[in-house]
Amino acid sequence: MNSIIEEYQKKLTTPEKAVSVVKSGDWVDYGSFTGQPVVLDKALAARKDELEDVKIRAVTAVRMPEVVKVDPEARHFVYNNWHFSGLDRKLHDQGLCWYSPIIYNELPSYYRRFLEVDVAMIPVAPMDEKGFFNFGPQVSHTKAMLEKAKIIIFEVNPKIPRCLGGLEEALHISEVDYIVETEWDLPQIQPVPPTELDNRIAGFIMPELVDGSCIQLGIGGMPNAMGKIIAQSDLKDLGVHTEMMTEAFVEMVEAGRVTGARKQIDRYKLTYTFSMGTQKTYDFLHNNPSCAIYPVDYVNNPWIIAKNDKVIAINNCVEVDLFGQVCSESSGTRQISGTGGQVDFTLGAYHSQGGKSFICLESTYKAKNGEIRSRINPILTPGAIVTTHRAMVNYVVTEHGIVNLKGKSTWERAEALISIAHPDFRDNLIKDAEKMGIWRRTAKLA
């Protein structure tokens, strides 16, 4: 028998036996996004009464973790998360999930420099003929985390796409301690349908794109609107260097807009660090040599991003204040998502030759009491987290227009931002700006 197959068989075990290595007080890493364990999570949850203070790290839960479900008082398992999904947000509201702030490109260094990992358990694609397990569509910080793990358990799933890359997308069987086999479908993340306002915002950004632009899109309806408009445009030779691979990019490729021919690095490749999407997206990524998945300290490194010319970074936010401070992750003190790669790509795009970054938001929202409120405010909601520093912000876009904040004084920023606020709120914003000492009576909107 082949020695690799022999080693595989020796390490193959049941989920119950594999998770028996977890001890009270351990730090356990669950992986990220669609790459979080299912049968191992269930087996660990079954040990609840044997364990105390097992601390778990994950990124963006797409299904309810069993360890949380069986422990509603969080006495046995402490669930921590690097970036909240809608589910994580609800768990946080119940005191069952804790947020861990990050600059995303730095996350691998947190593991290599500071963090302890007693047990790592992640899903992987089946072993190849050379003995390597591919991490699928979630390379992110995985290799750095596994380097620190004292025990590594792989949950092998034949439905995980094999995502090609050039760096840290696989691990050899010799470094794995236990293997369990399973089969489950990857969670399907359906694209958020663009609204009329999303399309209007995208319409302000489209003239800023040129042939050869290198695109990064965030998550949500507005980036999806951008993808559809780009796919229907006559733009040529676009490149892709993005944190998250979504169906919007697949549509752009199918429409012939993306070739990567004008990229300065990773030419002809769609570069990304993780994917959350539909089965169409996962099928597109599987064994696709035109796609390259890299760790996040490469993909989101601002100085790597800046090596490509004409980088266009498009991301959403929750609110902006008249100083230009951007909150993209909380509603007041309530954590709703995370920093993600917004800071990385805002900085990287600006330092790209011909590059631009865009922070997008609808000008208003409806509060729970039915009241319409502005997302452009004199100051951020008390307790709101500043995601992107005011000096880093390039373009801000609403359905009412687009403004560039770079190089602008405080009064110029206030004037620019009020000009793209909803008209119903502009007069009050001007009054607030006057009280704050950042308004000139000779300003255009006075």
C-alpha positions in Angstrom: 0.0 0.0 0.0 1.2 3.5 -0.8 2.8 5.1 2.3 0.6 8.2 2.0 -2.5 6.1 2.0 -1.2 4.1 5.0 -0.7 7.3 6.9 -4.2 8.5 6.0 -5.7 5.3 7.2 -3.8 5.4 10.5 -5.0 9.0 11.2 -8.6 8.3 10.1 -10.9 8.2 13.1 -14.4 9.1 14.3 -15.5 12.7 15.1 -16.0 11.6 18.7 -12.5 10.2 19.1 -10.9 13.2 17.4 -12.5 15.8 19.7 -11.6 13.8 22.7 -8.2 15.7 22.7 -9.9 18.9 23.6 -9.5 19.8 27.3 -11.0 22.4 29.6 -9.4 25.8 29.1 -8.2 25.0 25.6 -8.2 27.5 22.7 -9.9 25.8 19.7 -9.9 27.3 16.2 -12.8 26.6 13.9 -11.6 28.1 10.7 -13.5 30.7 8.7 -16.5 31.5 6.6 -17.8 28.4 4.7 -14.8 26.5 6.1 -16.0 25.8 9.6 -16.5 22.2 10.9 -19.9 20.5 11.1 -19.5 17.0 12.4 -16.6 18.0 14.6 -18.6 20.9 16.0 -21.5 18.5 16.8 -19.1 16.0 18.5 -17.5 18.7 20.6 -20.9 20.0 21.6 -21.8 16.5 22.9 -18.9 16.8 25.4 -20.4 19.9 26.9 -20.8 18.5 30.4 -17.2 17.3 30.5 -15.6 20.7 29.6 -15.4 24.2 31.0 -14.0 27.4 29.5 -13.2 26.0 26.1 -12.5 29.2 24.0 -13.4 29.0 20.3 -12.3 31.3 17.5 -14.1 31.5 14.2 -14.9 33.9 11.4 -18.4 34.8 10.1 -20.6 31.8 11.1 -22.9 30.7 8.2 -24.7 28.1 10.3 -25.5 27.9 14.0 -22.5 26.4 15.9 -23.6 23.4 17.9 -21.3 24.4 20.8 -23.3 27.6 21.2 -26.7 25.9 20.7 -26.1 23.4 23.5 -24.7 26.0 26.0 -27.1 28.9 26.3 -25.4 30.2 29.4 -21.9 30.0 27.8 -20.5 28.2 30.8 -18.7 25.5 28.8 -17.8 27.2 25.5 -16.8 30.8 24.9 -17.4 31.6 21.2 -15.2 34.4 19.7 -15.4 35.8 16.2 -13.1 37.9 14.0 -16.0 39.2 11.8 -19.7 39.0 12.5 -22.3 37.6 10.2 -26.0 38.3 10.8 -26.1 35.1 12.9 -23.1 36.2 15.0 -24.7 39.5 15.5 -27.8 37.9 17.0 -25.7 35.6 19.2 -23.7 38.7 20.4 -26.9 40.4 21.4 -27.7 37.3 23.5 -24.3 37.4 25.2 -23.2 34.2 23.3 -20.6 35.6 20.9 -17.6 38.0 21.5 -16.1 40.2 18.8 -12.3 40.3 18.3 -11.1 43.5 16.5 -8.6 43.1 13.7 -6.9 44.8 10.8 -7.5 41.9 8.5 -4.2 41.9 6.7 -2.5 41.6 10.1 -4.5 38.5 11.3 -1.9 35.9 10.3 0.7 37.9 12.3 -1.5 37.8 15.4 -1.3 34.0 15.4 2.4 33.9 14.6 3.3 36.5 17.3 0.7 36.3 20.0 -2.0 33.7 19.9 -2.1 30.1 21.3 -4.0 27.4 19.4 -4.4 24.1 21.3 -6.6 22.4 18.8 -7.5 23.4 15.2 -10.4 21.7 13.4 -11.3 22.7 9.9 -13.0 21.3 6.8 -10.7 20.5 3.8 -11.0 19.0 0.3 -9.9 15.3 -0.1 -6.2 14.6 -0.1 -4.5 14.6 -3.5 -2.0 12.0 -4.8 0.9 13.9 -3.2 -0.6 13.9 0.2 -1.9 17.5 0.4 -5.3 18.7 1.7 -6.5 21.9 0.0 -8.2 24.4 2.2 -10.9 25.2 -0.3 -12.3 28.8 -0.6 -11.0 30.1 2.7 -7.3 30.4 2.8 -7.4 33.7 4.8 -5.2 33.2 7.9 -5.5 29.4 7.9 -1.9 28.4 7.4 -0.7 30.8 10.1 -3.3 29.4 12.5 -2.3 25.8 11.7 1.4 26.6 12.3 0.5 27.4 15.9 -1.8 24.5 16.5 -0.6 21.8 18.9 -3.2 19.4 17.4 -4.7 19.5 13.9 -7.9 17.8 13.0 -9.2 17.8 9.4 -12.8 17.2 8.4 -12.5 15.9 4.9 -15.5 16.8 2.6 -15.6 15.9 -1.1 -17.9 18.8 -1.8 -15.3 21.4 -0.9 -13.9 22.9 -4.1 -10.1 22.7 -4.7 -9.0 26.3 -5.0 -5.7 26.8 -6.7 -3.2 29.4 -5.6 0.4 30.0 -5.2 0.9 30.2 -1.4 -0.4 28.5 1.7 -3.5 26.9 0.3 -2.8 23.4 1.4 -1.2 21.2 4.2 0.6 17.9 3.9 -0.8 14.8 5.7 2.5 14.5 7.7 1.4 17.6 9.6 -2.1 16.4 10.4 -2.9 14.5 13.6 -6.5 13.3 13.0 -8.8 12.9 10.0 -12.5 12.5 9.9 -14.6 12.0 6.8 -18.0 13.6 6.1 -20.1 15.1 3.3 -22.2 18.2 3.4 -23.0 21.0 1.0 -21.2 24.3 1.4 -23.6 27.0 2.6 -25.1 29.0 -0.2 -24.8 32.7 0.1 -27.2 34.2 -2.3 -26.4 37.6 -3.8 -28.3 40.5 -2.3 -30.5 42.0 -5.0 -29.5 45.6 -5.8 -32.0 48.3 -5.0 -32.8 51.3 -7.1 -30.6 53.3 -4.8 -27.7 50.8 -5.1 -27.9 51.2 -8.9 -27.9 55.0 -8.6 -24.8 54.9 -6.3 -23.1 52.5 -8.7 -23.9 54.9 -11.5 -21.8 57.6 -9.9 -18.8 55.2 -9.6 -18.9 53.8 -13.1 -17.4 56.8 -14.9 -14.3 56.5 -12.6 -13.5 53.0 -14.1 -11.4 52.7 -17.2 -10.0 49.8 -19.3 -7.5 47.9 -17.2 -8.9 48.9 -13.8 -8.3 46.3 -11.1 -11.4 45.7 -9.0 -12.2 45.0 -5.4 -15.8 44.6 -4.3 -17.2 44.3 -0.8 -20.4 42.5 0.2 -23.9 43.6 -0.3 -26.4 44.9 -2.8 -24.4 47.9 -4.0 -21.2 45.9 -4.9 -23.5 43.4 -6.6 -25.0 46.3 -8.6 -21.5 47.3 -9.6 -20.7 43.8 -10.8 -23.9 43.7 -13.0 -23.3 47.2 -14.5 -19.6 46.3 -15.2 -20.7 43.0 -16.8 -23.0 45.0 -19.1 -20.4 47.7 -19.9 -17.9 47.8 -22.7 -14.9 48.0 -20.3 -11.9 45.8 -21.3 -9.1 43.9 -19.7 -10.2 44.5 -16.1 -8.3 42.8 -13.3 -9.4 41.4 -10.0 -7.6 41.7 -6.7 -10.2 41.3 -4.0 -10.6 40.0 -0.5 -13.8 38.1 -1.2 -14.7 36.3 -4.4 -18.4 36.5 -5.2 -20.8 35.7 -8.0 -20.4 39.3 -9.2 -16.9 38.5 -10.4 -18.1 35.3 -12.1 -20.6 37.4 -14.1 -17.9 39.9 -15.1 -15.7 37.0 -16.3 -18.5 35.4 -18.2 -19.3 38.7 -19.9 -15.7 39.0 -21.1 -14.8 42.1 -19.0 -12.1 40.4 -16.9 -8.8 39.2 -18.4 -6.2 40.4 -15.9 -3.9 41.2 -18.9 -3.0 44.7 -17.6 -2.3 43.7 -14.0 1.3 44.4 -12.8 1.3 41.4 -10.4 -0.6 38.1 -10.7 -1.2 38.8 -14.4 -4.2 37.0 -15.8 -5.2 35.8 -12.3 -8.3 36.6 -10.2 -6.6 37.1 -6.8 -8.6 36.6 -3.6 -8.3 35.2 -0.1 -11.8 33.7 0.5 -15.1 33.1 -1.1 -18.7 33.1 0.1 -21.3 32.6 -2.7 -23.5 30.3 -4.6 -22.8 26.8 -5.9 -22.1 28.6 -9.2 -19.3 30.5 -7.6 -17.8 27.4 -6.0 -18.0 25.5 -9.2 -16.2 28.3 -11.0 -13.4 28.3 -8.5 -12.9 24.5 -8.4 -9.5 23.6 -10.1 -9.7 26.9 -12.0 -6.1 28.0 -13.0 -7.3 31.5 -13.7 -8.1 32.0 -10.0 -5.4 32.4 -7.4 -6.2 32.2 -3.7 -3.6 33.6 -1.3 -3.4 34.3 2.4 -4.8 37.5 3.6 -1.4 39.0 4.6 -0.7 39.0 0.8 -4.1 39.8 -0.7 -5.0 42.6 1.8 -1.5 44.0 2.3 -1.9 47.6 1.2 1.6 47.7 -0.4 0.8 44.5 -2.4 -2.6 46.0 -3.5 -0.8 49.2 -4.6 1.5 47.3 -6.9 -1.3 47.0 -9.4 -2.3 50.2 -11.2 -5.8 51.6 -11.3 -7.1 49.7 -8.3 -10.8 50.5 -7.7 -11.9 49.5 -4.2 -15.6 49.7 -3.5 -17.0 49.2 0.0 -20.1 50.0 2.1 -20.4 51.7 5.5 -23.1 52.4 8.1 -22.6 56.1 8.6 -20.2 59.0 8.0 -19.7 62.1 10.1 -19.0 65.6 8.9 -15.3 65.2 9.7 -15.2 62.3 7.3 -14.9 59.5 9.9 -16.4 56.3 8.6 -18.2 53.7 10.7 -18.7 50.4 8.9 -19.1 47.9 11.6 -21.3 49.0 14.5 -24.7 50.7 15.2 -23.7 52.8 18.2 -22.1 50.4 20.6 -23.7 47.3 19.0 -21.2 45.4 16.9 -22.9 44.3 13.6 -20.0 43.2 11.4 -16.3 44.0 11.6 -13.4 46.0 10.2 -12.8 43.5 7.4 -10.6 44.6 4.6 -12.0 48.1 4.2 -9.0 49.8 5.8 -6.6 47.6 3.8 -8.1 48.4 0.4 -8.8 52.0 1.2 -5.1 52.5 1.8 -3.9 50.2 -0.9 -6.1 51.6 -3.7 -5.1 55.2 -2.9 -1.4 54.2 -3.2 -2.0 52.4 -6.5 -1.1 54.5 -9.5 -4.4 55.8 -10.8 -6.2 54.0 -8.0 -9.3 55.2 -6.1 -11.3 53.9 -3.2 -15.0 54.5 -2.7 -17.0 54.4 0.6 -20.7 53.9 -0.3 -23.9 54.4 1.7 -27.5 55.2 1.2 -28.2 58.7 2.5 -31.0 57.6 4.9 -32.4 54.6 6.7 -35.6 53.8 8.5 -35.3 53.4 12.3 -37.3 50.7 14.2 -39.9 53.4 15.1 -40.4 54.2 11.4 -38.5 57.4 11.5 -36.3 58.3 8.5 -32.8 59.2 9.7 -29.7 60.5 7.9 -26.6 58.3 7.6 -24.5 61.5 7.2 -24.4 63.0 10.7 -22.6 65.9 12.5 -20.8 63.3 14.7 -21.0 59.5 14.7 -23.7 57.9 16.8 -22.3 57.8 20.4 -20.3 54.6 20.8 -20.0 54.0 17.1 -16.7 52.5 16.1 -14.4 54.4 13.7 -13.5 51.9 11.0 -11.7 54.1 8.5 -9.8 57.2 9.7 -11.0 60.5 8.2 -7.5 61.2 6.7 -7.6 57.8 4.8 -11.0 58.4 3.1 -10.9 59.1 -0.6 -14.4 59.1 -2.3 -17.7 59.0 -0.5 -20.8 58.1 -2.5 -24.5 58.3 -1.9 -27.5 58.2 -4.3 -27.2 62.0 -4.3 -23.6 62.3 -5.6 -19.9 61.6 -5.2 -17.3 63.6 -3.4 -13.5 63.3 -2.9 -12.4 64.2 0.6 -8.6 63.9 0.0 -6.8 67.2 0.7 -9.9 68.9 2.0 -10.1 71.1 5.1 -12.7 70.5 7.8 -15.1 73.1 6.3 -14.6 71.7 2.8 -15.3 68.2 4.0 -18.5 69.4 5.8 -19.6 71.2 2.6 -18.9 68.2 0.4 -20.6 65.6 2.6 -23.7 67.8 3.2 -23.9 68.1 -0.6 -24.5 64.4 -0.9 -26.7 64.1 2.2 -30.5 63.7 1.7 -31.9 67.2 0.9 -34.3 66.9 3.9 -31.4 66.9 6.3 -29.1 69.5 4.7 -30.3 72.6 6.6 -29.9 70.9 10.0 -26.5 69.6 9.0 -25.4 73.1 8.1 -26.6 74.4 11.5 -24.8 71.6 13.3 -21.6 72.3 11.2 -21.8 76.0 12.2 -22.0 75.0 15.9 -19.1 72.7 15.5 -17.0 75.5 13.9 -16.5 73.7 10.6 -18.8 75.8 8.3 -18.0 78.9 6.3 -20.8 81.4 5.7 -19.5 81.8 2.2 -19.8 78.1 1.5 -21.8 77.0 -1.5 -24.7 75.5 0.5 -25.1 78.4 3.0 
